[in-house]
């Protein structure tokens, strides 16, 4: 497990969770300073690369998938400061199509262009990342595009247009709180 000396966890994200707004919505519910979960977070983000994997578009979805692929690489985000509760919520968010796996990413000290030209790699870091396990027939050959997601789709994930997404069902945050209370009793 990718755990630091202070007990926090680290992960490599390569899709929608590269957007801080999406990551915080999943882990903390909102980015409001009045939200005690958000106000106490210690997340740090850095650009990184995961070698021997390839990112694909998932058919009929806004999000990508990564599968092992020798010689390929995926640029994403290295996140530290995740708690066990954050990982629990991320596991729910990712669902049954993905499995959380240990991997090694490299920090990017210089970020090149979209093709990776100009990338300068730094230290190797242990991470957890979510690997697609739902079959390659659910993937498009085309690479998923983060800039396109930010421009065309992100508002549905974090903006007012996505506000009703979880209407009528308990929030992941609420589910986690009830589990903690139940386990403590």
Secondary structure, 3 states (H helix, E strand, C coil): CCECCCCCEEEEECCHHHCHHHHHHHHHCCCCCCCHHHHCCCCEEEEEEEEEEEEEEECCCCCEEEEEEEEEEEEEEEEEEECHHHHHHHHHHHHHHEEEEEEEEEEEEECCCCCCCCCEEEEEEEEEEEEECCCHHHECCCCCCHHHHHHHCHHHHHCHHHCCCCCCCCCHHHHHHHHHHHHHC
